[in-house]
Amino acid sequence: MSGRLTPVQRWILGPSAIFADVSGFAVDRLGVRDEKQQKEALEFLTGPSWGFETTQDLLDQADILVQHGHRAEFAQTAQMAMLPPAARAEFTDLLRQMGALVKRKAAGPGSIGPAILRRLVVLRFGVAYAPLFDELHGGGDDDVGSMELLEMRSFLHSIFTDPDYADEEPKRLEMWLDPTFPREPSRYMIWDYARVMLLLRCGYMADWLPEPFCWDRLFMLAMDVQRHYTSWHDMATCYLQGRLMWSGGAASRQEVFERCADRLATDPESPWNMTPWNLPLRRDWP
C-alpha cells in the first residue's frame, strides 16, 4: 500500500476499487505513470469498450454517466415492470422481432420496422411519445434540448447498435419483478459513478488529465457516494446488482466481480478496511 495517500484520498479510491481491480489497475493509488501503465490506461480509454479519441470525449461521457447513466435506463425498465403482463409480453415479442430485423439489416424504409419501433416506443414511454417518434421518423428537427427526445433516441440507439439488447432488456424486465432486487433505480448510482471514477483515474494515467483535477473531481463524486449509501457493504451490494442488471442477468463475468468484492471486504489493506465508511470527507491533501 502507498503510504503517501491521506485517509480521505484512500476513501476516495474505495468506490471504484472493484472496477479497478477487475480491470487490472491498482486499488491503492490514483495510478502509476510508467510506460506500461500509460499504455494499459490508454487502451482502456480508446479501445472497444469506450472508444474515446480525445480528453473531451472522456469528460463528456463522465458527465452523461453522472447526470443520467445506466440508472436512467433502469428507471425506464422499472416503469415497464408496472405494465400489465400482456403489455410486457407484447414488448418482449416486438423487441425480439425488431432485433431479428436489425440483424438481417431489414429494418429500413418499406419494412415493418418503423411500425414495430413506434409500438415499442409507446409501450416503453407512453402514448405521449408517439407524435415525437413520428416527427423524428419523418425527419423533423432534432431538438437535442428535449429530454424526452434524448430518452427515445437512446432507446432506439440501443436497439440498432447493441446486438444483445433484444435478449438482455427482457431479462432486465424480469429482474425488476424479482423482489430481491431494490426497486429504486437510484440505488444503482454506484454502477455509474464507479465507472466515471475509473475513467478519471485512467485519464490521469494516460496523461490526458492533470492529477489535481482528478483528485478534485473524484472528491466531489465520493461525497455523493457516501451520502447515498450506508456502508462499504451496502455500496458493494448495489454495485454488483447494478452490474447484473446492466448485463441482463448474464452470469459469465459476474462471478469475477463478486470474488473481487469479497477480497476487498476481507483484505485488511483494502481501501474499504483502511478507512471507515463514515470518515468525514474533507480535503486533507495539499
N, C-alpha and C positions, 0 to 999 in steps of 0.2 A: 504494500500500500504506500502511496505517496504521502510523505509527512508534511508536504507543503500546502496541502489544502486546509482551509479553515473548516470549522464544523458546518457552517451554512453552505459552503461550497460542496462538502461531502453530501449534504442533504439534497442539494440541487441535482446531483448526479443520480439520485435514487429513482426518480420516476422513469428514466429511460434505461435503467440497468438491464431489464430483461431483454429489450430490443437490442441494446448494445452488445450484450454477451452473445446472444444468438447470432448476431451479425459479425462477430469476430473482433469487436472492439473492447477496450478496457472499460471496467466499471468504476475505476478508482481515480480517474483523471479526465480532464477535458479532452485530451488527446495527445498524441505524440507526433511531432512534426519531423519525422525522419522520412527518408525516401520511400521506404516500404509502406509506411502508414499513409503517407500522402497519396501514393498510387492506389491503395485499397480504398481510401475515402473518396478519391476522385472517381473510381469505378463504381462505387456505391451511388454517387450522385448522378453520374452521366450514363449509367448502364440501363438495362431494360426496365428495371423497377421504377425509376424516376425519370430518366431521360432529360435531365437538366442540361442546358447549354451555357447558361450564364448564372451569375450570382443572383440577378433579379428573378430568374426562374425559381430559384430556391426560395427566395423571400416571398414571392407571390404564392407559392404552394403552401408555405408556412402560414401565411395569413388565411388562406382558404381553410386549412385544417383547424386553425384556432377558432375561426368565426363560425364555421359550419361543420366541415369534416364529414366523416362517415356517420357520425351520430345523427346528422340531419337526415341522411338516407334511412337510417334505422328508425327514426321517428315516423317517416312516411310508411315504412313497412308495419310499424306498430299500429298506425291508424287503420291499415288494411286488415289487421287482425280483428278489428271490431266489425267487419262486414259480415253479413250472413254467410253461412257455409257455401251456399250455391254461388254467390258472387266470388268468393275466394277460389272456388274450384274453376269458375269461368276464367278468372285472371290467370291462374296457373296454366290452364289449357291454351289460352290465347298466347301467353308468353312463350310457351314451348313451340307453338306453331310459328310465331314470329322468329324465334331463334333458328328454326329449321330453314325458313325463307332466307334469313341473313346468311346462313352458312352456304346455301345454294346460290347466293347472290341473285335472288329472285324477288327482292322486296321493293323494286323500283316502281316508277310510274306504270300504270296499267295492270299492276298486280293487286292482290288483295291486301298487300302490306299496309298501305295507308289506312284502310278501314279497320284493320286489326289494331294498329297503333292508336287510332282515335279512341277505340273502345278501351284499350289498356290505360290510356291517359285518364279517361272518365272514371274507370274503376279505381285507379290509384289516387287521383286528386279530387274527383268530384266533377259534376256536370258543368260547373262554372269554368272549368279549364277547356271545355270543348271549343268555344269560339277562339280561344288563344291558340289551340292546336290548328284550327282551320286557318287562322291568319298566318301562322308560321309555315304551315304546309303550302299555303298559297303564295308564299314569297313575300309576306308582309315585312314591315320594319322589324329589325332585330333589336328590340329595346332591352339592352343589357342591364338597364337600371331596374327592370321589373323582377322582383324576387320570384314571382310565380313562373315567369318565363325561364329564369335560371334553373329552378327546380325541374321544370319539364324538360328542358334541354339536357340536363344532367341525366335524367332518367332515360331519355332517348339515346344519348351518347353511350350509356352502359349497354343498352340493347344491341347497338350496332358495332361496338368495339370490344366488348368483353365476351369471348366465346363461351364462358362458363356461366354467364349471368342468368340465362333461362333455366338452368338447373339449380343454381345457388339461391336465387331470390325466393322460389317456393319453399326451400328448406329454411330460409330465414323467417319466412312467414309461419312455418310450423314451430320454430323455436320461440317466437313471440307468444304462441299459445301454450308453451310449456311453463307451468307456474314456478319452476326452479330458476328461471331467468328473471332478472329485475325488469319490471315493466316500465321503468323510467329511462328513456333514451339518454338523458344527460349523465346517467351513471357510467356510460361508456366514454366519457370525455377523455379518460386517460389513454384510451387506444389512439386517439388523435394527437393528444399532447405528447405522448412518448415518442411518436414518430417525428413531430416537429423538433423536439429536443435533440434527438439523434441527428436529424438533418443539420441543425445548427452546429453541433459538435463536429460533424463531418465537414461542414463548411470551413470551420477553423483548421482542421487537419489538412484539408486540400488547399489551404491558403487562399480561400475565397473570402473569408470573414476575419476581422481582427478579434483577438482574444477578449478585449474589454467589451466589445459589442455582444459577443456570445454570452459572457457571464451575465451582463445586464438583462439580456432578453430571457435567458434561462431562469434568472432570478424571478422575473415577473410571472413566468409560467409556473414556476414551483410554488409561488404563493397561491395561485389559483388552485393547484392540485391539493395543497394542504387544506385549503378551505372546503374543498369538495368531498374529501374522504375522511375517515376516522382513524386509519392506521395503515401501515405498510401492507398488512394482510388484506385489508379492505380494498386498497388501491390495486394490489396484485390480482385479487379475485376478479375485479371489474375489468382489468386489462385482459386477462385470459378469456373471460366471457366475451369481451369485445372482439378479440381476435377470432374466436369461434363463430361469432355472429357474422363478422366480415367475410370469413371463408365459406360461409354457407354450411357450417357444420362439418367441414372436411377435417378428418382426424389425422391425416397423414403427417402433418407437421406440428399439430397441436401438442403432442407429447413432448416434443423438443422444448417448446416454450414452458410447459408445465414443469419439466425437470429443472430447467434453468431457474424458475421461480422458487422451487424447493431448495436449490443450492443457495440462492441469495437469502432465503429465510433462515437457513441453518448456519451459514458461514459467519463466524464471529467478526470477520474483517470486511463483510459486505457493507455497502452504504446504509442498508436497512438496519443493521445491528450496531454500527458505529455511531449512528446519530438517532436520537429518539424522534418519533413521529411529530410530537408536539414541540420540538425545538423552535423557539421564536426565530422567525426568519427575518433577520435584519442584516443589512450589508456589513460583513465583518472582514472584508479584504480591501487592500489599498485601491 
